[in-house]
Amino acid sequence: MFLYFYGLERRFLVDNPPEDEKREILAEVQRLRELFSANHSVQRYLGDFIDVAGLVLSADDLKAPVFKSWTWELPLSLKVTLGGMIANDIPLSADWLLSWFLCHGEKRLRTPAHRCEDEFKALFCKKFDQRYPKGLKVAKSKKQLKCSYRAASGEFSRDLPVTANGRPVLDVSGLTKPVTLAQAIADEAMDELDKLSRFLGRNPERKGSFEAHALLPTCLWDQFPSEQRQDLINWVKIRIEAGGLVPVGEVFGQIGNQAAGKRTKRQLTDLADALGSLGFGLAPDPRYGLRMPKEREPVVLFEWDGSWDAECASTEYRNALIELALGAFIAQADGQVSESERHALFNRIARVRDVSALECRLLKANLDWFLAVPADIATLRSRLKDVDGDQKMALRSAMIAIAHADGLIKTEEVAGIERIYRILGLDPSTVYSDLHAGEVSDAPVRVKAAEPGAPGEAIPDDPSTPQSRLDPSRIAAIRSDTARVSSVLGQIFQSEPDVEPEPSTSVSPIAGLDAKCAALVRDLIAKDYWSEDDFTDLAKRHGLMPLGALEAINEWSFATYDEALLDEHDGYDVTDDIAQALKTQFEKEVA
């Protein structure tokens, strides 16, 4: 092909044929460049010839902006056009500055400009028009453009005269200020397209989807329309009016993401960003939620001002989120949440200090989710292990307050508080004294009797707040049972002689877990769900106490993968990602 091209360029520039033949040669070289579009050398050398041929012929179709250069030099056609515009005091439009920038050898482009090329160009032009509504006037260069063509064959070179409207063309190669201005606009555009770029990097097949459309800057929505947008807005409004609780799989399906299975944190974050662009929020908060919802569990949709930066949530917001989760856990301990308990939980949000109004709105939505989807003890354990002393006292106070909210403290609530106390490193035996202390009213104390008032309609007394009631008989039964069990256990252990345990010779294949727990994990990951009875039987077959094994395995899993292996809710769901990683690890051990 190059041998053929050498003849074409020589015929055009050396033999100087009639203009009609020159146009035929130009068209043929353009055809060759398209035919070998993936070849860098073809694009470079044939592109240089096309530039020169266009200059010789003054072809109108070559005086449009070009947005790609195969060399470090500006294309000749672009130099001529820009130099001519500047020489004639013609302001540059957005397209011409963008062309200059994209063909310049010192431009700096990041991934969004390549992955979202059309969107980047459109956003650059919009930002340019906002800054320079009348175009950009560029100071004139003192140098004039000189054009010299060296043949791709290396056999000859030609100097060509360059003029624009009969005037010399200025050389723009040394001008830097327009490129600097263009770089600033490009940087802003790339920053605003960063979320879309990351989304398409993870989901290239979702280009053109509603999720991708929603991540566009709003000024581009009309230029890159989505027919699904208004339909989704209408659907979300209807679901919010119906209470806002919607299965997470249904929400994903509504935006066109039909993939089933466990949803990742990244997918839920993308979904929240997409809904946020429409003025709606999603709970649980995907960035700070205690756990992700499962496929058939609901999420909460609500009207929302997406101006809140979820990446910069306050510490007070995150602490309040944990406090509400604990409060909901205690309120649900007896299997139902009374209206007074629900009211007490929402009142605690109003008392949280140093959180914004938007964070309060998000806390309310997350509380709706906690009340609809009970928290499991494994998730709470992972979140509570690192709380500091001050926060422990706040959580302690919150749990006691919720237990007193409905006026009757039930044994299930007591047991739930005791479990949390153990996780927090507090003495469970102090639960009863804390609950009794919680009965003391903190209302104002009357220090002077009221004097008779004027005759007339008497103002009724304030209704007295019902005092919380501990069930003495049930508490006595619990303590009696505890004493009886302690006595029996004492007799059992006293009957066994003190024998030094033999050191275990088995080596665990999983670092951080003993051999028995590792063997149990190997069997657990064979299934994706275990009922409570099946898990108990399996643990006993491995010589382990079920609750102790569960705690040890999940604590190890949180330390290693930042997520529980066993999700405790109506049995035990095995986390698929961790299970797959462990299966790979066991396979390597066998190999």
Secondary structure, DSSP 4 states (H G I P E B T S, - for coil): -HHHHHHHHHIIIII---HHHHHHHHHHHHHHHHHTTT-HHHHHHHHHHHHHHHHHHT-GGG-S-----SSSSPPHHHHHHHHHHHHTTPPB-HHHHHHHHHT-TT----HHHHHTHHHHHHHHHHHHHHH-TT-B--PPPSSBP-EEEE-TTSS-EEEE--EETTEEPBP-TT--HHHHHHHHHHHHHHHHTHHHHHHHHH-GGGTTSHHHHHTS-GGGTTTS--THHHHHHHHHHHHHHTTSEEEHHHHHHHTT----SPPPHHHHHHHHHHHHTTTEEEES-TTT-SSPPPTTSEEEEEE--TTS-GGG--HHHHHHHHHHHHHHHHHTTTS---HHHHHHHHHHHHT--S--HHHHHHHHHHHHHHHHSPPPHHHHHHHHTT--HHHHHHHHHHHHHHHHTTSEE-HHHHHHHHHHHHHHT--GGGHHHHHHHTTS--SPPP-SPPPP--SSSPPPPPPPPPPPEE-HHHHHHHHHHHHHHHHHHHHHHHHS---PPPPP-PPPSSTTS-HHHHHHHHHHTTSSEE-HHHHHHHHHHTT--HHHHHHHHHHHHHHHHSS-SEEESSSEEEPHHHHHHHHHHHHHHH-
